[in-house]
Amino acid sequence: MAEDDPATLIDAKIAALDDWRGAMLAKLRALILAADPEIAETLKWRKPSNPAGVPVWERGGILCTGETYRDKVKLTFARGAALDDPAGLFNASLDGETRRAIDVREGEDVEGEALQALVRAAVAANLAGKAR
């Protein structure tokens, strides 16, 4: 694998998080990738203050980003406001017109099947938008 391969860089980012956030980001990543075999991993917004960038999962456009903060791991869905969320996973950025986010704090968990359903809905929304 190339040194600048997104998957390799995301692996390194997860390894550098030596607390609960690394394990949580790894778990969320695995669930996202398992939701659809055609999801691609990329890194965006790399800069000197954040050389690792932000993990981004895409299919037909951005599905969601995975950001780590001191007190949470945040999955932001680019078109989250347009998605049904029957499990009520979205708990942040609820007042925006486009995005919705899931903040996971230490000790919390995300129900895997519900997250994968949300990812598949995001894929469907992206692909439907491209078909127009």
Beta strands, then each sheet from edge to edge (+ up, - down):
strand 1: 40-44
strand 2: 54-58
strand 3: 62-69
strand 4: 72-77
strand 5: 100-104
sheet 1: 1+ 2- 3+ 4- 5+
end
